[in-house]
Amino acid sequence: MIRDAQRGLLDTIPVDLLDTEAPVDPQIWEVTRGFVLHSVPAAIRRRVHARMVVEMARSAREMGITRMLALLPTNWNRWASRCNLHMQAAGRVMNMDGIDYQAVSLRFARQMH
């Protein structure tokens, strides 16, 4: 999706969403459509989100993935440290449908400790 947006194939996402050209590499994956529905009760929403992140990181390490790119709401920096993820901005802040988003790079260790 990110590469398609850069190539102008998705008219709802700006072509300049990344600071660099989207990588094409078997060790770099894109995370898309990762969200918790609003219908999930607030009492468990954080646990559901944390479980998704833990499983994503576990899968990445098992598959030898070193990096993921994602297009996330700009509050990503608030929960990155809580989830023990190394994340950094990979593009500018963009407002889409009234929500601020930003491309983000997630780095993973080659092996779990």
URSULFEN-V64584 format. One record per pair of residues at least 24 apart in sequence whose ideal C-beta (glycine too) atoms are under 6 Angstrom apart, sorted by the first residue. I is the first residue (numbers start at 1). J is the second residue. D is the distance in Angstrom with one decimal. If there is no record, write none. Layout:
i=I j=J d=D
i=I j=J d=D
This chain:
i=1 j=32 d=5.0
i=2 j=30 d=5.6
i=2 j=69 d=5.6
i=14 j=94 d=5.4
i=17 j=91 d=4.8
i=17 j=103 d=5.0
i=18 j=90 d=5.6
i=18 j=91 d=4.5
i=18 j=103 d=5.0
i=19 j=90 d=6.0
i=19 j=91 d=5.4
i=27 j=65 d=5.8
i=27 j=66 d=4.7
i=28 j=67 d=4.7
i=29 j=65 d=5.3
i=29 j=68 d=5.0
i=30 j=69 d=5.1
i=31 j=68 d=5.0
i=31 j=70 d=4.0
i=53 j=83 d=4.4
i=60 j=108 d=4.7
i=61 j=108 d=5.8
i=61 j=112 d=5.2
i=66 j=108 d=5.9
i=67 j=107 d=5.4
i=68 j=106 d=4.4
i=69 j=105 d=5.9
i=70 j=104 d=5.2
i=71 j=101 d=5.5
i=71 j=103 d=5.5
i=72 j=104 d=5.2
i=73 j=99 d=5.9
i=73 j=101 d=5.9
i=74 j=100 d=4.4
i=74 j=102 d=5.1
i=76 j=104 d=5.4
